[in-house]
């Protein structure tokens, strides 16, 4: 059987991109990040990973972006590029045996990206 736990984080940050030669004004979004972590079920505890440890390890990665200008971490700071940065940073804090199954980053309730490593 396959298990993947899901955890949601939010952060507010600023970005601006140039698309089709049109440069946006810097503006803020309340981003929503959904991370799916795949791993074996720890039979003795009945969990893939303790949610307390999920928050302890991943929340600092997300909080580091709170209030930031995303142009400082991704060029251009599209939702795809910011999502890729988050994926890389989250993968580095996972315990052995666990991996990111997918990462969703929503810049609005209607638009976002899914990254499947």
C-alpha positions in Angstrom: 0.0 0.0 0.0 1.1 3.5 -0.8 0.9 6.4 1.7 1.5 10.1 1.3 0.8 12.6 4.0 -0.3 16.2 3.1 0.5 19.3 4.9 -0.5 22.9 4.0 1.5 26.1 4.8 0.8 29.7 3.9 3.0 32.7 3.5 2.7 36.2 2.2 5.4 37.5 -0.2 6.0 40.0 -3.0 6.9 39.3 -6.6 6.9 40.8 -10.0 7.6 39.1 -13.3 8.0 40.2 -16.9 5.9 38.2 -19.3 5.7 39.0 -23.0 7.8 42.1 -22.5 5.3 43.5 -20.0 6.8 44.1 -16.6 4.4 43.8 -13.6 4.4 46.2 -10.7 5.6 44.5 -7.5 2.6 43.1 -5.7 1.9 40.7 -2.8 0.2 37.3 -2.7 -0.9 35.1 0.1 0.7 31.9 -1.2 -0.6 28.4 -0.2 1.8 25.6 -0.3 0.6 22.0 -0.2 3.4 19.4 0.2 2.8 15.6 -0.2 5.4 13.5 1.5 5.6 9.8 0.5 7.1 7.1 2.7 6.5 3.8 4.3 4.0 3.4 7.1 5.7 3.1 10.5 3.6 0.1 11.6 4.3 0.5 15.3 2.9 4.1 15.2 0.6 3.9 12.3 2.0 7.0 10.6 4.2 7.9 7.7 5.7 10.9 9.6 4.7 12.7 12.8 2.9 16.0 11.9 4.7 17.7 14.7 8.1 16.9 13.1 6.7 17.9 9.7 6.0 21.3 11.0 9.3 21.5 12.9 11.3 20.8 9.8 9.3 22.4 7.0 7.8 25.5 8.6 11.2 27.3 8.9 11.7 26.8 5.1 8.3 28.4 4.4 8.7 31.1 7.1 11.9 32.2 5.6 9.8 33.6 2.6 7.3 35.4 4.8 7.2 39.1 3.7 10.1 38.6 1.3 10.5 39.9 -2.2 10.7 36.6 -4.2 12.9 38.2 -6.8 15.6 37.6 -4.2 15.3 33.8 -4.5 14.2 33.1 -8.0 14.7 34.8 -11.4 12.2 35.3 -12.6 10.0 34.8 -9.5 7.3 32.8 -11.3 5.2 30.4 -9.2 7.0 27.6 -11.1 10.5 28.9 -10.1 9.5 29.7 -6.5 8.0 26.2 -6.3 11.2 24.7 -7.5 13.2 26.6 -4.9 10.8 25.4 -2.1 11.0 21.8 -3.4 14.8 21.9 -3.2 14.9 23.4 0.3 12.2 21.0 1.6 13.9 17.9 0.2 17.0 18.9 2.2 15.2 18.8 5.5 13.3 15.5 5.1 14.4 12.5 7.2 15.8 9.5 5.4 13.3 7.3 3.7 10.8 10.1 3.0 10.5 12.0 -0.3 8.3 14.8 -1.7 5.7 13.1 -3.9 4.4 16.5 -5.1 4.4 20.1 -4.2 1.6 22.5 -5.0 2.2 26.3 -4.8 -0.9 28.5 -5.2 -0.4 32.3 -5.7 -4.2 32.8 -5.7 -7.0 30.4 -5.0 -7.4 30.0 -8.7 -3.9 29.7 -10.0 -0.9 27.7 -9.0 1.5 25.0 -10.1 2.0 21.3 -9.2 5.6 20.0 -9.2 6.2 16.3 -9.3 9.9 15.5 -8.7 
